[in-house]
Amino acid sequence: MTAGEPLIRWDWLLSHLPEIGQRIGEHLVLTFIAVALGFVLAFILGLASVRWGWVYPPVTWVTGVLYTIPSLALFALLIPFTGLSLVTAEIGLVGYTLLILVRGIVGGIQSVPADVREAAIAMGYTPRQLLWKVELPLAAGIIVASLRVATVTTIGLTTVTALIGQGGLGYLILDRILRFFSPPLIVGAVLSVLLALLADALLVFVHRLATPWSRAAR
């Protein structure tokens, strides 16, 4: 970047719209896979932690260790085994979602009042019915809040996967840093923030649609 060069060049932006669209698509796919797999794993671990309390401390310890490892260091550890691949990227991204999601799921279920559980059991609810018809609906607010945090965090971390050749908006940032050309860098950074905001708003909207009783309570 030379002195006096504008941060945004609209001619570059208009001529590279197809590439920008491609990078947005890659970013969304990487994020969706990570959050979806992370939620499934966290849901299983969360239910096991609620069912058997001794499971929770080791689960949070392992997921906490994964969360504290810098992303570049984690990718470096994985590359000898899985290479510069989608698997490497997703293992890292999924690992960063687990601590947030497990804590949200366990905390949400444990926040259900004891008298509500007792009333449901007295009405003849089986453990499965109690979970799906009482505990999870009441815990939905906390669970979705953790899902929002995990999604926004993952969208930001996904930019780093460009370092192992997985594209996404991080490709625009990384490539143009190396070329000392600012417009793509600005576009990649701004679009990453916008994707995070839109994903967060979408999850809030879906939560409100799925839990109409929470709107009625407010």
C-alpha positions in Angstrom: 0.0 0.0 0.0 1.4 3.4 -1.0 0.9 6.7 0.6 -2.4 8.3 -0.4 -3.9 5.1 -1.7 -7.6 4.8 -0.7 -8.6 2.0 1.7 -11.4 1.0 -0.6 -11.2 0.9 -4.3 -14.6 0.5 -5.7 -13.4 -0.5 -9.1 -11.5 -3.5 -7.5 -14.6 -4.3 -5.4 -17.0 -4.4 -8.4 -14.5 -6.4 -10.5 -14.0 -9.1 -7.8 -17.6 -9.6 -6.7 -17.6 -13.3 -7.9 -14.5 -14.0 -5.9 -15.9 -12.3 -2.8 -19.1 -14.3 -3.1 -17.1 -17.5 -3.4 -15.1 -16.6 -0.2 -18.3 -15.8 1.7 -19.7 -19.2 0.7 -16.5 -21.0 1.8 -16.6 -19.1 5.1 -20.2 -20.0 5.8 -19.7 -23.7 5.0 -16.6 -23.9 7.3 -18.5 -22.2 10.1 -21.7 -24.2 9.7 -19.9 -27.5 9.7 -17.9 -26.5 12.8 -20.9 -25.2 14.8 -23.2 -28.1 13.8 -20.7 -30.8 14.7 -19.7 -28.9 17.8 -23.3 -28.7 19.0 -23.9 -32.4 18.4 -20.8 -33.4 20.3 -21.5 -30.8 23.1 -25.1 -32.0 23.4 -24.0 -35.6 23.9 -21.3 -34.5 26.4 -23.7 -32.2 28.1 -26.4 -34.8 28.6 -23.8 -37.2 29.9 -22.6 -34.6 32.3 -26.1 -34.0 33.6 -26.8 -37.7 33.9 -23.5 -38.6 35.5 -22.1 -35.7 37.4 -18.6 -37.1 37.6 -18.3 -36.7 33.8 -18.6 -32.9 33.9 -15.2 -32.0 35.5 -13.0 -34.0 33.0 -15.1 -32.8 30.1 -14.7 -29.2 31.0 -11.0 -29.7 31.7 -10.4 -31.2 28.3 -12.5 -28.7 26.4 -11.0 -25.9 28.4 -7.5 -27.0 27.4 -8.6 -27.1 23.8 -10.0 -23.6 24.1 -6.8 -22.2 25.5 -4.5 -23.5 22.7 -3.8 -20.8 20.2 -5.3 -21.7 16.8 -2.1 -21.6 14.9 -0.4 -23.9 17.4 -3.4 -26.3 17.3 -3.3 -26.4 13.5 0.5 -27.0 13.6 -0.1 -30.0 15.9 -2.7 -31.4 13.6 -1.0 -30.9 10.2 1.4 -33.9 10.6 -1.6 -36.2 11.0 -4.3 -34.7 8.8 -2.4 -32.4 6.5 -3.5 -29.1 5.1 -7.1 -30.2 4.8 -10.7 -29.5 5.7 -10.4 -32.1 8.5 -7.6 -30.1 10.1 -9.6 -26.9 10.0 -12.7 -28.5 11.3 -11.0 -30.3 14.2 -9.7 -27.0 15.4 -12.9 -25.0 14.9 -15.0 -27.7 16.5 -12.7 -27.9 19.5 -13.1 -24.2 20.2 -16.9 -24.5 20.3 -17.1 -27.3 22.8 -16.3 -25.5 26.1 -18.9 -22.8 25.4 -21.6 -25.2 24.2 -21.1 -27.8 26.9 -21.3 -25.2 29.7 -24.4 -23.6 28.1 -26.2 -27.0 27.7 -25.4 -28.2 31.2 -26.1 -24.8 32.8 -29.4 -24.5 30.9 -30.6 -27.9 32.0 -29.5 -27.4 35.6 -31.3 -24.0 35.7 -34.7 -25.7 35.5 -36.4 -25.3 38.9 -36.6 -28.5 40.9 -40.3 -28.0 41.6 -41.0 -28.0 37.8 -39.2 -31.3 37.5 -41.1 -32.8 40.5 -44.4 -31.6 39.0 -43.6 -33.2 35.7 -42.6 -36.5 37.3 -45.7 -36.5 39.4 -47.7 -36.1 36.2 -46.1 -39.3 34.9 -43.4 -38.0 32.6 -40.7 -40.5 31.8 -37.0 -39.3 31.9 -37.0 -38.9 28.1 -40.2 -36.9 28.2 -38.9 -34.8 31.0 -35.8 -33.9 29.0 -37.5 -33.1 25.7 -40.7 -31.6 26.8 -39.7 -29.8 30.0 -36.0 -29.3 30.6 -34.8 -28.5 27.1 -37.6 -26.0 26.3 -37.0 -24.2 29.6 -33.2 -24.3 29.0 -33.5 -23.0 25.4 -32.6 -19.4 26.3 -29.3 -20.3 27.9 -28.5 -22.9 25.3 -29.2 -20.5 22.4 -27.1 -17.8 24.1 -24.1 -20.2 24.2 -24.8 -21.1 20.6 -24.7 -17.5 19.6 -21.3 -17.0 21.4 -19.9 -20.1 19.7 -21.1 -19.1 16.3 -19.8 -15.6 16.5 -16.4 -16.9 17.8 -16.2 -19.5 15.1 -16.9 -17.0 12.3 -13.9 -15.0 13.6 -11.7 -18.0 14.0 -12.5 -19.3 10.5 -10.5 -16.5 9.0 -7.4 -18.2 10.4 -8.0 -21.4 8.3 -6.8 -19.5 5.3 -3.3 -20.2 6.6 -3.8 -23.9 5.9 -5.4 -23.3 2.5 -9.1 -23.5 3.3 -10.2 -20.2 1.8 -13.0 -18.2 3.3 -12.7 -14.5 4.0 -9.4 -15.0 5.6 -8.0 -15.7 2.1 -8.7 -12.1 1.2 -7.1 -10.8 4.3 -4.0 -13.0 4.2 -3.3 -12.8 0.5 -3.6 -9.0 0.4 -1.4 -8.6 3.6 1.3 -10.4 1.7 0.7 -8.1 -1.3 0.5 -4.9 0.7 -2.9 -4.1 -0.9 -5.5 -2.9 1.5 -8.9 -3.0 -0.2 -9.4 -6.8 -0.1 -8.1 -6.8 3.5 -10.7 -4.3 4.5 -13.4 -6.1 2.6 -12.5 -9.4 4.2 -12.4 -8.0 7.7 -15.7 -6.0 7.4 -17.6 -8.9 5.9 -16.4 -11.2 8.7 -17.9 -8.8 11.2 -21.1 -8.5 9.2 -21.5 -12.3 9.0 -21.1 -12.5 12.8 -23.7 -9.9 13.4 -26.1 -11.4 10.9 -25.6 -14.9 12.3 -26.3 -13.7 15.8 -29.4 -11.9 14.7 -30.6 -15.0 12.9 -30.2 -17.2 16.0 -32.1 -14.7 18.1 -34.9 -14.7 15.5 -35.0 -18.5 15.3 -35.1 -18.7 19.1 -38.0 -16.4 19.3 -39.9 -18.3 16.7 -39.2 -21.6 18.4 -40.1 -20.4 21.9 -43.2 -18.3 21.6 -43.9 -18.7 25.3 -40.8 -16.6 26.1 -42.3 -13.7 24.2 -45.6 -14.1 26.0 -43.8 -14.1 29.4 -42.1 -10.8 28.5 
